[in-house]
């Protein structure tokens, strides 16, 4: 979601982390992502999906992202991007929704989790609510494979016992900020869960904590038209130099990949500064009602 901001076709996210420098074995890492459109119920359901997700962001508690399960009904409509991610040894491949608006990685909403010799059940219950859906299950550690044979060891993942709102995908690849995982472990609410991006770095697989996402506009409902790059950018996807915008420090938005932008209609500045969230799990650009009313007058 880019509420109150403008649309991007390239997204670059940088994190800071204190760690001892490691020998980098492979950087950057690029995976194709596929566009999938679930239009059951038409545009109205797409909008309901995005509004429910935005409401969940706004209602996020101070600690963690867990929600009351009955707060908002699950909505299966939406436009989203998926990446193929392998789990276990031998690998089972899952189509995971690429989500910058959350940070837990989990499987089991479609294809069931397959235990292998690398699977370890932590016994810790985990649950995450997204406004447009939720999942509950158990936290495991396992090997996670990205691309061709590039493996993260002992990656923490959720294994869903129940999930709603995720028709067409097997779970989520969460690439939001680390702090969004706080409060998702039922018995360890103050603990955070290292994300895929952070473990890629700490295990020496990428040289910097950077995630780049690019996609091409298309009218096709299902097509591989983009990519996600860990540890850098793909210079073939842009010309010139990348323009950076700082992450906002304004509360709520700062919990996510939040930015401060302005809204201009023609030559008229409607809102000189407003915060928004960069969210690959949202279809539309959402703006405040007051900004829309001013534009429509």
PyMOL commands that set and color helices and strands:
alter all, ss='L'
color gray80, all
select helices_A, chain A and resi 42-58+178-181+196-202+235-237+253-255+289-296
alter helices_A, ss='H'
color red, helices_A
select strands_A, chain A and resi 10-14+29-38+78-87+92-99+106-107+120-129+134-146+150-164+171-174+210-215+222-230+258-265+268-277
alter strands_A, ss='S'
color yellow, strands_A
deselect
rebuild
show_as cartoon
